[in-house]
Amino acid sequence: MNANTIALIGHRGLAGKPIVEALAKSAAKKVKVLHRPGSDAAGLPANVEAIEVDFADTAALAKALVGVDIFISAVGAPGIAAQLDLIPAIKAAGVKLFVTSDLSVMYTPQERRVFPLLETKVQVEEALAAAGVPFTVVLSGGFTEYCLATPFIGIDVKGNALRLVGDDARTHSIALSSTAYIGAAYASLFATTPAAELAGRTIGFSELVANGDQIAAALAKKHGGVAPAVTVQSLAEVDAEIKTSDFALAPLLRKKWGTGFFTVGSDVHVVPGYQRRTLDDFVASI
């Protein structure tokens, strides 16, 4: 069986930590965490090697990446653009596959060009392609930690309320994953799959898929049978909010839900043997 040597950056992030923990328990040949000088690498699993390296030092980073099959980026939004600076070292070290930090939903080319964070992700992918570095994009849908535990996309579990875009959101579904599921999915995808089989793909996974009516029923169940208060925005109203919002991704995601495009694409990976949590379970725990 193939077993990959994996390196990761972003080990302290919301997704990075469970990814490292899951990889440490996987059949990967070796797992390394690369971290900047001064970054806290304490508490890593005993079988994970921590390597301190200056990411701005291309030669040092390339040396740390020698022998790595798959290099995973789990950086948060502030680190997305910095992935561009990693490309020369990835190329020089002969890394077989780079996994970009995405972990979102499928956006249209127009959406990706309009929103700065999404545009930066496009720039990273274009730079990797131009450099001839094989890469994979992973989409995990919305994080349950944001999309259910906070009103980020219009689901207010504690307040028993829903903010929808159009009545079609009642029957359109959203794809969500917990960070625990994200970790398990990364381990099952990258620990042993040959890099060549993953390169050039946009791979999606989701722990939970639910539509507006199902979410409303789960909220009512949590609140003793009391139906949630539902506010419905028109497409024109949400478009106006997107144009004026300080954080336009939130209304954009509500729009994608309402129009049926809150998805992770068609190349979907299912984690073998994983006991996925139900919508009622997630809602009850909030």
Disulfide bonds with the S-S distance in Angstrom:
none
